[in-house]
């Protein structure tokens, strides 16, 4: 049970780091686009949509890593 708690804590910490980075990116991007001097609403919208796509990938990345580790463990067990 100790290992499950440690793994849960590690996963929570990983998601905390990812979400802090995502929030910082989401706040920084529109400010940078607006400060560039070009107030083009289409540009702001397109940049925010790209940021949303990046957020979607960044949030699901740890899940892909976990699946990869599980598959490697299963293949190692089958090879034994």
PDB file with SEQRES, HELIX, SHEET and CRYST1 records, atoms N, CA, C and O in Angstrom:
SEQRES   1 A   80  UNK UNK UNK UNK UNK UNK UNK UNK UNK UNK UNK UNK UNK          
SEQRES   2 A   80  UNK UNK UNK UNK UNK UNK UNK UNK UNK UNK UNK UNK UNK          
SEQRES   3 A   80  UNK UNK UNK UNK UNK UNK UNK UNK UNK UNK UNK UNK UNK          
SEQRES   4 A   80  UNK UNK UNK UNK UNK UNK UNK UNK UNK UNK UNK UNK UNK          
SEQRES   5 A   80  UNK UNK UNK UNK UNK UNK UNK UNK UNK UNK UNK UNK UNK          
SEQRES   6 A   80  UNK UNK UNK UNK UNK UNK UNK UNK UNK UNK UNK UNK UNK          
SEQRES   7 A   80  UNK UNK                                                      
HELIX    1 AA1 UNK A    2  UNK A   35  1                                  34    
HELIX    2 AA2 UNK A   41  UNK A   79  1                                  39    
CRYST1    1.000    1.000    1.000  90.00  90.00  90.00 P 1           1          
ATOM      1  N   UNK A   1       0.808  -1.191   0.000  1.00  0.00           N  
ATOM      2  CA  UNK A   1       0.000   0.000   0.000  1.00  0.00           C  
ATOM      3  C   UNK A   1       0.864   1.273   0.000  1.00  0.00           C  
ATOM      4  O   UNK A   1       0.483   2.305  -0.554  1.00  0.00           O  
ATOM      5  N   UNK A   2       2.055   1.164   0.648  1.00  0.00           N  
ATOM      6  CA  UNK A   2       2.971   2.304   0.683  1.00  0.00           C  
ATOM      7  C   UNK A   2       3.377   2.739  -0.722  1.00  0.00           C  
ATOM      8  O   UNK A   2       3.459   3.932  -1.012  1.00  0.00           O  
ATOM      9  N   UNK A   3       3.631   1.754  -1.597  1.00  0.00           N  
ATOM     10  CA  UNK A   3       4.054   2.066  -2.958  1.00  0.00           C  
ATOM     11  C   UNK A   3       2.926   2.723  -3.747  1.00  0.00           C  
ATOM     12  O   UNK A   3       3.175   3.613  -4.560  1.00  0.00           O  
ATOM     13  N   UNK A   4       1.708   2.295  -3.517  1.00  0.00           N  
ATOM     14  CA  UNK A   4       0.577   2.924  -4.210  1.00  0.00           C  
ATOM     15  C   UNK A   4       0.420   4.385  -3.809  1.00  0.00           C  
ATOM     16  O   UNK A   4       0.097   5.238  -4.637  1.00  0.00           O  
ATOM     17  N   UNK A   5       0.650   4.658  -2.539  1.00  0.00           N  
ATOM     18  CA  UNK A   5       0.566   6.045  -2.066  1.00  0.00           C  
ATOM     19  C   UNK A   5       1.683   6.877  -2.680  1.00  0.00           C  
ATOM     20  O   UNK A   5       1.451   8.011  -3.101  1.00  0.00           O  
ATOM     21  N   UNK A   6       2.879   6.332  -2.734  1.00  0.00           N  
ATOM     22  CA  UNK A   6       4.009   7.069  -3.329  1.00  0.00           C  
ATOM     23  C   UNK A   6       3.781   7.314  -4.818  1.00  0.00           C  
ATOM     24  O   UNK A   6       4.070   8.400  -5.320  1.00  0.00           O  
ATOM     25  N   UNK A   7       3.262   6.307  -5.526  1.00  0.00           N  
ATOM     26  CA  UNK A   7       2.977   6.481  -6.945  1.00  0.00           C  
ATOM     27  C   UNK A   7       1.890   7.533  -7.159  1.00  0.00           C  
ATOM     28  O   UNK A   7       1.970   8.335  -8.090  1.00  0.00           O  
ATOM     29  N   UNK A   8       0.888   7.527  -6.304  1.00  0.00           N  
ATOM     30  CA  UNK A   8      -0.171   8.523  -6.399  1.00  0.00           C  
ATOM     31  C   UNK A   8       0.369   9.922  -6.132  1.00  0.00           C  
ATOM     32  O   UNK A   8      -0.002  10.873  -6.819  1.00  0.00           O  
ATOM     33  N   UNK A   9       1.235  10.052  -5.148  1.00  0.00           N  
ATOM     34  CA  UNK A   9       1.846  11.350  -4.857  1.00  0.00           C  
ATOM     35  C   UNK A   9       2.710  11.832  -6.017  1.00  0.00           C  
ATOM     36  O   UNK A   9       2.697  13.014  -6.359  1.00  0.00           O  
ATOM     37  N   UNK A  10       3.455  10.918  -6.614  1.00  0.00           N  
ATOM     38  CA  UNK A  10       4.297  11.274  -7.753  1.00  0.00           C  
ATOM     39  C   UNK A  10       3.451  11.712  -8.946  1.00  0.00           C  
ATOM     40  O   UNK A  10       3.788  12.679  -9.630  1.00  0.00           O  
ATOM     41  N   UNK A  11       2.364  11.006  -9.192  1.00  0.00           N  
ATOM     42  CA  UNK A  11       1.485  11.375 -10.294  1.00  0.00           C  
ATOM     43  C   UNK A  11       0.845  12.741 -10.048  1.00  0.00           C  
ATOM     44  O   UNK A  11       0.714  13.545 -10.971  1.00  0.00           O  
ATOM     45  N   UNK A  12       0.453  12.994  -8.822  1.00  0.00           N  
ATOM     46  CA  UNK A  12      -0.123  14.297  -8.480  1.00  0.00           C  
ATOM     47  C   UNK A  12       0.895  15.407  -8.675  1.00  0.00           C  
ATOM     48  O   UNK A  12       0.560  16.468  -9.201  1.00  0.00           O  
ATOM     49  N   UNK A  13       2.121  15.181  -8.262  1.00  0.00           N  
ATOM     50  CA  UNK A  13       3.178  16.179  -8.438  1.00  0.00           C  
ATOM     51  C   UNK A  13       3.448  16.435  -9.920  1.00  0.00           C  
ATOM     52  O   UNK A  13       3.626  17.582 -10.329  1.00  0.00           O  
ATOM     53  N   UNK A  14       3.478  15.368 -10.728  1.00  0.00           N  
ATOM     54  CA  UNK A  14       3.694  15.533 -12.168  1.00  0.00           C  
ATOM     55  C   UNK A  14       2.596  16.379 -12.802  1.00  0.00           C  
ATOM     56  O   UNK A  14       2.872  17.287 -13.587  1.00  0.00           O  
ATOM     57  N   UNK A  15       1.347  16.072 -12.454  1.00  0.00           N  
ATOM     58  CA  UNK A  15       0.247  16.846 -13.007  1.00  0.00           C  
ATOM     59  C   UNK A  15       0.265  18.288 -12.507  1.00  0.00           C  
ATOM     60  O   UNK A  15      -0.115  19.196 -13.246  1.00  0.00           O  
ATOM     61  N   UNK A  16       0.694  18.514 -11.283  1.00  0.00           N  
ATOM     62  CA  UNK A  16       0.814  19.875 -10.768  1.00  0.00           C  
ATOM     63  C   UNK A  16       1.807  20.673 -11.600  1.00  0.00           C  
ATOM     64  O   UNK A  16       1.527  21.806 -11.991  1.00  0.00           O  
ATOM     65  N   UNK A  17       2.957  20.087 -11.867  1.00  0.00           N  
ATOM     66  CA  UNK A  17       3.976  20.771 -12.678  1.00  0.00           C  
ATOM     67  C   UNK A  17       3.448  21.058 -14.077  1.00  0.00           C  
ATOM     68  O   UNK A  17       3.635  22.154 -14.605  1.00  0.00           O  
ATOM     69  N   UNK A  18       2.790  20.069 -14.673  1.00  0.00           N  
ATOM     70  CA  UNK A  18       2.258  20.248 -16.028  1.00  0.00           C  
ATOM     71  C   UNK A  18       1.203  21.354 -16.046  1.00  0.00           C  
ATOM     72  O   UNK A  18       1.228  22.218 -16.922  1.00  0.00           O  
ATOM     73  N   UNK A  19       0.275  21.331 -15.081  1.00  0.00           N  
ATOM     74  CA  UNK A  19      -0.792  22.332 -15.076  1.00  0.00           C  
ATOM     75  C   UNK A  19      -0.261  23.726 -14.774  1.00  0.00           C  
ATOM     76  O   UNK A  19      -0.783  24.702 -15.312  1.00  0.00           O  
ATOM     77  N   UNK A  20       0.749  23.848 -13.939  1.00  0.00           N  
ATOM     78  CA  UNK A  20       1.342  25.171 -13.703  1.00  0.00           C  
ATOM     79  C   UNK A  20       1.983  25.710 -14.979  1.00  0.00           C  
ATOM     80  O   UNK A  20       1.858  26.894 -15.294  1.00  0.00           O  
ATOM     81  N   UNK A  21       2.664  24.839 -15.703  1.00  0.00           N  
ATOM     82  CA  UNK A  21       3.250  25.247 -16.976  1.00  0.00           C  
ATOM     83  C   UNK A  21       2.203  25.622 -18.006  1.00  0.00           C  
ATOM     84  O   UNK A  21       2.376  26.584 -18.755  1.00  0.00           O  
ATOM     85  N   UNK A  22       1.118  24.865 -18.046  1.00  0.00           N  
ATOM     86  CA  UNK A  22       0.043  25.132 -18.997  1.00  0.00           C  
ATOM     87  C   UNK A  22      -0.638  26.461 -18.678  1.00  0.00           C  
ATOM     88  O   UNK A  22      -0.918  27.248 -19.583  1.00  0.00           O  
ATOM     89  N   UNK A  23      -0.903  26.711 -17.413  1.00  0.00           N  
ATOM     90  CA  UNK A  23      -1.538  27.974 -17.023  1.00  0.00           C  
ATOM     91  C   UNK A  23      -0.614  29.150 -17.331  1.00  0.00           C  
ATOM     92  O   UNK A  23      -1.067  30.190 -17.809  1.00  0.00           O  
ATOM     93  N   UNK A  24       0.671  28.988 -17.060  1.00  0.00           N  
ATOM     94  CA  UNK A  24       1.622  30.057 -17.372  1.00  0.00           C  
ATOM     95  C   UNK A  24       1.662  30.325 -18.875  1.00  0.00           C  
ATOM     96  O   UNK A  24       1.711  31.480 -19.301  1.00  0.00           O  
ATOM     97  N   UNK A  25       1.642  29.266 -19.674  1.00  0.00           N  
ATOM     98  CA  UNK A  25       1.637  29.430 -21.133  1.00  0.00           C  
ATOM     99  C   UNK A  25       0.356  30.096 -21.596  1.00  0.00           C  
ATOM    100  O   UNK A  25       0.376  30.957 -22.476  1.00  0.00           O  
ATOM    101  N   UNK A  26      -0.760  29.696 -21.002  1.00  0.00           N  
ATOM    102  CA  UNK A  26      -2.050  30.243 -21.412  1.00  0.00           C  
ATOM    103  C   UNK A  26      -2.175  31.721 -21.044  1.00  0.00           C  
ATOM    104  O   UNK A  26      -2.864  32.466 -21.742  1.00  0.00           O  
ATOM    105  N   UNK A  27      -1.536  32.154 -19.983  1.00  0.00           N  
ATOM    106  CA  UNK A  27      -1.559  33.568 -19.603  1.00  0.00           C  
ATOM    107  C   UNK A  27      -0.524  34.361 -20.406  1.00  0.00           C  
ATOM    108  O   UNK A  27      -0.789  35.491 -20.813  1.00  0.00           O  
ATOM    109  N   UNK A  28       0.636  33.779 -20.629  1.00  0.00           N  
ATOM    110  CA  UNK A  28       1.744  34.468 -21.303  1.00  0.00           C  
ATOM    111  C   UNK A  28       1.467  34.709 -22.791  1.00  0.00           C  
ATOM    112  O   UNK A  28       1.817  35.760 -23.329  1.00  0.00           O  
ATOM    113  N   UNK A  29       0.840  33.738 -23.449  1.00  0.00           N  
ATOM    114  CA  UNK A  29       0.661  33.818 -24.899  1.00  0.00           C  
ATOM    115  C   UNK A  29      -0.187  35.016 -25.338  1.00  0.00           C  
ATOM    116  O   UNK A  29       0.271  35.782 -26.185  1.00  0.00           O  
ATOM    117  N   UNK A  30      -1.397  35.217 -24.809  1.00  0.00           N  
ATOM    118  CA  UNK A  30      -2.154  36.385 -25.280  1.00  0.00           C  
ATOM    119  C   UNK A  30      -1.497  37.715 -24.934  1.00  0.00           C  
ATOM    120  O   UNK A  30      -1.596  38.677 -25.695  1.00  0.00           O  
ATOM    121  N   UNK A  31      -0.832  37.768 -23.791  1.00  0.00           N  
ATOM    122  CA  UNK A  31      -0.150  39.006 -23.411  1.00  0.00           C  
ATOM    123  C   UNK A  31       0.956  39.322 -24.411  1.00  0.00           C  
ATOM    124  O   UNK A  31       1.141  40.476 -24.797  1.00  0.00           O  
ATOM    125  N   UNK A  32       1.690  38.295 -24.828  1.00  0.00           N  
ATOM    126  CA  UNK A  32       2.767  38.488 -25.790  1.00  0.00           C  
ATOM    127  C   UNK A  32       2.231  38.910 -27.152  1.00  0.00           C  
ATOM    128  O   UNK A  32       2.800  39.786 -27.803  1.00  0.00           O  
ATOM    129  N   UNK A  33       1.137  38.288 -27.582  1.00  0.00           N  
ATOM    130  CA  UNK A  33       0.558  38.630 -28.886  1.00  0.00           C  
ATOM    131  C   UNK A  33       0.022  40.057 -28.862  1.00  0.00           C  
ATOM    132  O   UNK A  33       0.205  40.801 -29.825  1.00  0.00           O  
ATOM    133  N   UNK A  34      -0.632  40.444 -27.782  1.00  0.00           N  
ATOM    134  CA  UNK A  34      -1.192  41.800 -27.698  1.00  0.00           C  
ATOM    135  C   UNK A  34      -0.073  42.842 -27.592  1.00  0.00           C  
ATOM    136  O   UNK A  34      -0.187  43.932 -28.150  1.00  0.00           O  
ATOM    137  N   UNK A  35       1.002  42.510 -26.880  1.00  0.00           N  
ATOM    138  CA  UNK A  35       2.119  43.450 -26.737  1.00  0.00           C  
ATOM    139  C   UNK A  35       2.952  43.595 -27.995  1.00  0.00           C  
ATOM    140  O   UNK A  35       3.775  44.506 -28.088  1.00  0.00           O  
ATOM    141  N   UNK A  36       2.755  42.712 -28.968  1.00  0.00           N  
ATOM    142  CA  UNK A  36       3.546  42.798 -30.196  1.00  0.00           C  
ATOM    143  C   UNK A  36       3.161  44.007 -31.036  1.00  0.00           C  
ATOM    144  O   UNK A  36       3.847  44.337 -32.004  1.00  0.00           O  
ATOM    145  N   UNK A  37       2.064  44.670 -30.671  1.00  0.00           N  
ATOM    146  CA  UNK A  37       1.670  45.875 -31.388  1.00  0.00           C  
ATOM    147  C   UNK A  37       0.637  45.610 -32.468  1.00  0.00           C  
ATOM    148  O   UNK A  37       0.014  46.546 -32.968  1.00  0.00           O  
ATOM    149  N   UNK A  38       0.448  44.367 -32.832  1.00  0.00           N  
ATOM    150  CA  UNK A  38      -0.527  44.023 -33.853  1.00  0.00           C  
ATOM    151  C   UNK A  38      -1.784  43.544 -33.149  1.00  0.00           C  
ATOM    152  O   UNK A  38      -1.796  42.464 -32.557  1.00  0.00           O  
ATOM    153  N   UNK A  39      -2.829  44.335 -33.210  1.00  0.00           N  
ATOM    154  CA  UNK A  39      -4.093  43.932 -32.582  1.00  0.00           C  
ATOM    155  C   UNK A  39      -4.961  43.356 -33.697  1.00  0.00           C  
ATOM    156  O   UNK A  39      -5.809  44.035 -34.277  1.00  0.00           O  
ATOM    157  N   UNK A  40      -4.719  42.104 -33.964  1.00  0.00           N  
ATOM    158  CA  UNK A  40      -5.496  41.384 -34.968  1.00  0.00           C  
ATOM    159  C   UNK A  40      -6.202  40.253 -34.232  1.00  0.00           C  
ATOM    160  O   UNK A  40      -5.562  39.322 -33.744  1.00  0.00           O  
ATOM    161  N   UNK A  41      -7.512  40.340 -34.157  1.00  0.00           N  
ATOM    162  CA  UNK A  41      -8.257  39.373 -33.357  1.00  0.00           C  
ATOM    163  C   UNK A  41      -8.169  37.966 -33.931  1.00  0.00           C  
ATOM    164  O   UNK A  41      -8.227  36.990 -33.183  1.00  0.00           O  
ATOM    165  N   UNK A  42      -8.031  37.849 -35.224  1.00  0.00           N  
ATOM    166  CA  UNK A  42      -7.841  36.536 -35.838  1.00  0.00           C  
ATOM    167  C   UNK A  42      -6.526  35.910 -35.408  1.00  0.00           C  
ATOM    168  O   UNK A  42      -6.453  34.704 -35.173  1.00  0.00           O  
ATOM    169  N   UNK A  43      -5.484  36.732 -35.304  1.00  0.00           N  
ATOM    170  CA  UNK A  43      -4.183  36.244 -34.855  1.00  0.00           C  
ATOM    171  C   UNK A  43      -4.250  35.774 -33.404  1.00  0.00           C  
ATOM    172  O   UNK A  43      -3.710  34.723 -33.057  1.00  0.00           O  
ATOM    173  N   UNK A  44      -4.910  36.551 -32.570  1.00  0.00           N  
ATOM    174  CA  UNK A  44      -5.042  36.170 -31.160  1.00  0.00           C  
ATOM    175  C   UNK A  44      -5.819  34.867 -31.034  1.00  0.00           C  
ATOM    176  O   UNK A  44      -5.440  33.986 -30.262  1.00  0.00           O  
ATOM    177  N   UNK A  45      -6.908  34.742 -31.793  1.00  0.00           N  
ATOM    178  CA  UNK A  45      -7.717  33.526 -31.753  1.00  0.00           C  
ATOM    179  C   UNK A  45      -6.935  32.319 -32.235  1.00  0.00           C  
ATOM    180  O   UNK A  45      -7.002  31.253 -31.622  1.00  0.00           O  
ATOM    181  N   UNK A  46      -6.190  32.471 -33.332  1.00  0.00           N  
ATOM    182  CA  UNK A  46      -5.428  31.331 -33.854  1.00  0.00           C  
ATOM    183  C   UNK A  46      -4.326  30.908 -32.887  1.00  0.00           C  
ATOM    184  O   UNK A  46      -4.077  29.714 -32.721  1.00  0.00           O  
ATOM    185  N   UNK A  47      -3.672  31.860 -32.255  1.00  0.00           N  
ATOM    186  CA  UNK A  47      -2.632  31.523 -31.286  1.00  0.00           C  
ATOM    187  C   UNK A  47      -3.233  30.800 -30.083  1.00  0.00           C  
ATOM    188  O   UNK A  47      -2.656  29.831 -29.591  1.00  0.00           O  
ATOM    189  N   UNK A  48      -4.379  31.263 -29.610  1.00  0.00           N  
ATOM    190  CA  UNK A  48      -5.035  30.598 -28.484  1.00  0.00           C  
ATOM    191  C   UNK A  48      -5.492  29.185 -28.854  1.00  0.00           C  
ATOM    192  O   UNK A  48      -5.436  28.281 -28.020  1.00  0.00           O  
ATOM    193  N   UNK A  49      -5.941  28.989 -30.086  1.00  0.00           N  
ATOM    194  CA  UNK A  49      -6.324  27.643 -30.508  1.00  0.00           C  
ATOM    195  C   UNK A  49      -5.113  26.716 -30.558  1.00  0.00           C  
ATOM    196  O   UNK A  49      -5.211  25.548 -30.180  1.00  0.00           O  
ATOM    197  N   UNK A  50      -3.972  27.228 -31.022  1.00  0.00           N  
ATOM    198  CA  UNK A  50      -2.743  26.427 -30.993  1.00  0.00           C  
ATOM    199  C   UNK A  50      -2.349  26.086 -29.559  1.00  0.00           C  
ATOM    200  O   UNK A  50      -1.895  24.976 -29.281  1.00  0.00           O  
ATOM    201  N   UNK A  51      -2.524  27.038 -28.659  1.00  0.00           N  
ATOM    202  CA  UNK A  51      -2.205  26.788 -27.256  1.00  0.00           C  
ATOM    203  C   UNK A  51      -3.138  25.725 -26.681  1.00  0.00           C  
ATOM    204  O   UNK A  51      -2.695  24.867 -25.917  1.00  0.00           O  
ATOM    205  N   UNK A  52      -4.423  25.769 -27.036  1.00  0.00           N  
ATOM    206  CA  UNK A  52      -5.350  24.738 -26.579  1.00  0.00           C  
ATOM    207  C   UNK A  52      -4.941  23.356 -27.071  1.00  0.00           C  
ATOM    208  O   UNK A  52      -5.016  22.384 -26.320  1.00  0.00           O  
ATOM    209  N   UNK A  53      -4.507  23.259 -28.333  1.00  0.00           N  
ATOM    210  CA  UNK A  53      -4.039  21.973 -28.860  1.00  0.00           C  
ATOM    211  C   UNK A  53      -2.808  21.495 -28.097  1.00  0.00           C  
ATOM    212  O   UNK A  53      -2.698  20.312 -27.774  1.00  0.00           O  
ATOM    213  N   UNK A  54      -1.895  22.396 -27.811  1.00  0.00           N  
ATOM    214  CA  UNK A  54      -0.701  22.035 -27.050  1.00  0.00           C  
ATOM    215  C   UNK A  54      -1.073  21.567 -25.649  1.00  0.00           C  
ATOM    216  O   UNK A  54      -0.501  20.605 -25.137  1.00  0.00           O  
ATOM    217  N   UNK A  55      -2.031  22.248 -25.031  1.00  0.00           N  
ATOM    218  CA  UNK A  55      -2.478  21.869 -23.688  1.00  0.00           C  
ATOM    219  C   UNK A  55      -3.048  20.460 -23.705  1.00  0.00           C  
ATOM    220  O   UNK A  55      -2.772  19.664 -22.807  1.00  0.00           O  
ATOM    221  N   UNK A  56      -3.837  20.154 -24.717  1.00  0.00           N  
ATOM    222  CA  UNK A  56      -4.424  18.824 -24.821  1.00  0.00           C  
ATOM    223  C   UNK A  56      -3.348  17.746 -24.912  1.00  0.00           C  
ATOM    224  O   UNK A  56      -3.465  16.696 -24.281  1.00  0.00           O  
ATOM    225  N   UNK A  57      -2.317  17.999 -25.682  1.00  0.00           N  
ATOM    226  CA  UNK A  57      -1.222  17.043 -25.815  1.00  0.00           C  
ATOM    227  C   UNK A  57      -0.414  16.954 -24.522  1.00  0.00           C  
ATOM    228  O   UNK A  57      -0.048  15.860 -24.093  1.00  0.00           O  
ATOM    229  N   UNK A  58      -0.139  18.089 -23.906  1.00  0.00           N  
ATOM    230  CA  UNK A  58       0.684  18.099 -22.689  1.00  0.00           C  
ATOM    231  C   UNK A  58       0.002  17.400 -21.526  1.00  0.00           C  
ATOM    232  O   UNK A  58       0.667  16.769 -20.705  1.00  0.00           O  
ATOM    233  N   UNK A  59      -1.314  17.506 -21.448  1.00  0.00           N  
ATOM    234  CA  UNK A  59      -2.031  16.888 -20.338  1.00  0.00           C  
ATOM    235  C   UNK A  59      -2.115  15.368 -20.507  1.00  0.00           C  
ATOM    236  O   UNK A  59      -2.087  14.634 -19.520  1.00  0.00           O  
ATOM    237  N   UNK A  60      -2.217  14.902 -21.732  1.00  0.00           N  
ATOM    238  CA  UNK A  60      -2.327  13.454 -21.957  1.00  0.00           C  
ATOM    239  C   UNK A  60      -0.971  12.757 -22.042  1.00  0.00           C  
ATOM    240  O   UNK A  60      -0.912  11.528 -22.044  1.00  0.00           O  
ATOM    241  N   UNK A  61       0.100  13.509 -22.111  1.00  0.00           N  
ATOM    242  CA  UNK A  61       1.434  12.912 -22.239  1.00  0.00           C  
ATOM    243  C   UNK A  61       1.791  11.950 -21.098  1.00  0.00           C  
ATOM    244  O   UNK A  61       2.300  10.864 -21.377  1.00  0.00           O  
ATOM    245  N   UNK A  62       1.548  12.297 -19.826  1.00  0.00           N  
ATOM    246  CA  UNK A  62       1.872  11.342 -18.756  1.00  0.00           C  
ATOM    247  C   UNK A  62       1.093  10.026 -18.868  1.00  0.00           C  
ATOM    248  O   UNK A  62       1.605   8.968 -18.502  1.00  0.00           O  
ATOM    249  N   UNK A  63      -0.131  10.089 -19.369  1.00  0.00           N  
ATOM    250  CA  UNK A  63      -0.903   8.860 -19.552  1.00  0.00           C  
ATOM    251  C   UNK A  63      -0.259   7.953 -20.588  1.00  0.00           C  
ATOM    252  O   UNK A  63      -0.230   6.734 -20.419  1.00  0.00           O  
ATOM    253  N   UNK A  64       0.258   8.541 -21.659  1.00  0.00           N  
ATOM    254  CA  UNK A  64       0.946   7.753 -22.680  1.00  0.00           C  
ATOM    255  C   UNK A  64       2.218   7.116 -22.125  1.00  0.00           C  
ATOM    256  O   UNK A  64       2.540   5.971 -22.441  1.00  0.00           O  
ATOM    257  N   UNK A  65       2.925   7.861 -21.304  1.00  0.00           N  
ATOM    258  CA  UNK A  65       4.145   7.317 -20.687  1.00  0.00           C  
ATOM    259  C   UNK A  65       3.802   6.148 -19.774  1.00  0.00           C  
ATOM    260  O   UNK A  65       4.502   5.135 -19.783  1.00  0.00           O  
ATOM    261  N   UNK A  66       2.735   6.270 -18.984  1.00  0.00           N  
ATOM    262  CA  UNK A  66       2.323   5.178 -18.109  1.00  0.00           C  
ATOM    263  C   UNK A  66       1.932   3.947 -18.915  1.00  0.00           C  
ATOM    264  O   UNK A  66       2.285   2.828 -18.541  1.00  0.00           O  
ATOM    265  N   UNK A  67       1.212   4.134 -20.008  1.00  0.00           N  
ATOM    266  CA  UNK A  67       0.825   3.004 -20.847  1.00  0.00           C  
ATOM    267  C   UNK A  67       2.058   2.329 -21.451  1.00  0.00           C  
ATOM    268  O   UNK A  67       2.116   1.103 -21.538  1.00  0.00           O  
ATOM    269  N   UNK A  68       3.035   3.125 -21.865  1.00  0.00           N  
ATOM    270  CA  UNK A  68       4.263   2.573 -22.424  1.00  0.00           C  
ATOM    271  C   UNK A  68       5.007   1.745 -21.384  1.00  0.00           C  
ATOM    272  O   UNK A  68       5.504   0.663 -21.696  1.00  0.00           O  
ATOM    273  N   UNK A  69       5.088   2.237 -20.163  1.00  0.00           N  
ATOM    274  CA  UNK A  69       5.760   1.498 -19.088  1.00  0.00           C  
ATOM    275  C   UNK A  69       5.024   0.198 -18.800  1.00  0.00           C  
ATOM    276  O   UNK A  69       5.653  -0.845 -18.617  1.00  0.00           O  
ATOM    277  N   UNK A  70       3.686   0.251 -18.757  1.00  0.00           N  
ATOM    278  CA  UNK A  70       2.904  -0.969 -18.513  1.00  0.00           C  
ATOM    279  C   UNK A  70       3.116  -1.999 -19.610  1.00  0.00           C  
ATOM    280  O   UNK A  70       3.257  -3.190 -19.332  1.00  0.00           O  
ATOM    281  N   UNK A  71       3.140  -1.543 -20.850  1.00  0.00           N  
ATOM    282  CA  UNK A  71       3.358  -2.468 -21.963  1.00  0.00           C  
ATOM    283  C   UNK A  71       4.744  -3.094 -21.904  1.00  0.00           C  
ATOM    284  O   UNK A  71       4.901  -4.277 -22.207  1.00  0.00           O  
ATOM    285  N   UNK A  72       5.743  -2.322 -21.522  1.00  0.00           N  
ATOM    286  CA  UNK A  72       7.097  -2.870 -21.384  1.00  0.00           C  
ATOM    287  C   UNK A  72       7.155  -3.905 -20.270  1.00  0.00           C  
ATOM    288  O   UNK A  72       7.797  -4.944 -20.421  1.00  0.00           O  
ATOM    289  N   UNK A  73       6.489  -3.631 -19.153  1.00  0.00           N  
ATOM    290  CA  UNK A  73       6.471  -4.591 -18.044  1.00  0.00           C  
ATOM    291  C   UNK A  73       5.771  -5.882 -18.453  1.00  0.00           C  
ATOM    292  O   UNK A  73       6.242  -6.971 -18.127  1.00  0.00           O  
ATOM    293  N   UNK A  74       4.669  -5.773 -19.153  1.00  0.00           N  
ATOM    294  CA  UNK A  74       3.932  -6.960 -19.604  1.00  0.00           C  
ATOM    295  C   UNK A  74       4.768  -7.747 -20.599  1.00  0.00           C  
ATOM    296  O   UNK A  74       4.812  -8.976 -20.533  1.00  0.00           O  
ATOM    297  N   UNK A  75       5.429  -7.060 -21.517  1.00  0.00           N  
ATOM    298  CA  UNK A  75       6.254  -7.794 -22.495  1.00  0.00           C  
ATOM    299  C   UNK A  75       7.451  -8.466 -21.820  1.00  0.00           C  
ATOM    300  O   UNK A  75       7.865  -9.548 -22.234  1.00  0.00           O  
ATOM    301  N   UNK A  76       8.010  -7.834 -20.786  1.00  0.00           N  
ATOM    302  CA  UNK A  76       9.105  -8.464 -20.038  1.00  0.00           C  
ATOM    303  C   UNK A  76       8.613  -9.713 -19.297  1.00  0.00           C  
ATOM    304  O   UNK A  76       9.319 -10.719 -19.239  1.00  0.00           O  
ATOM    305  N   UNK A  77       7.419  -9.647 -18.740  1.00  0.00           N  
ATOM    306  CA  UNK A  77       6.863 -10.812 -18.049  1.00  0.00           C  
ATOM    307  C   UNK A  77       6.582 -11.950 -19.023  1.00  0.00           C  
ATOM    308  O   UNK A  77       6.801 -13.118 -18.700  1.00  0.00           O  
ATOM    309  N   UNK A  78       6.103 -11.615 -20.198  1.00  0.00           N  
ATOM    310  CA  UNK A  78       5.814 -12.651 -21.197  1.00  0.00           C  
ATOM    311  C   UNK A  78       7.095 -13.266 -21.745  1.00  0.00           C  
ATOM    312  O   UNK A  78       7.111 -14.439 -22.116  1.00  0.00           O  
ATOM    313  N   UNK A  79       8.151 -12.491 -21.798  1.00  0.00           N  
ATOM    314  CA  UNK A  79       9.428 -12.994 -22.323  1.00  0.00           C  
ATOM    315  C   UNK A  79      10.119 -13.925 -21.348  1.00  0.00           C  
ATOM    316  O   UNK A  79      10.967 -14.719 -21.754  1.00  0.00           O  
ATOM    317  N   UNK A  80       9.778 -13.848 -20.077  1.00  0.00           N  
ATOM    318  CA  UNK A  80      10.449 -14.692 -19.060  1.00  0.00           C  
ATOM    319  C   UNK A  80      10.010 -16.101 -19.114  1.00  0.00           C  
ATOM    320  O   UNK A  80      10.480 -16.925 -18.329  1.00  0.00           O  
TER     321      UNK A  80                                                      
END                                                                             
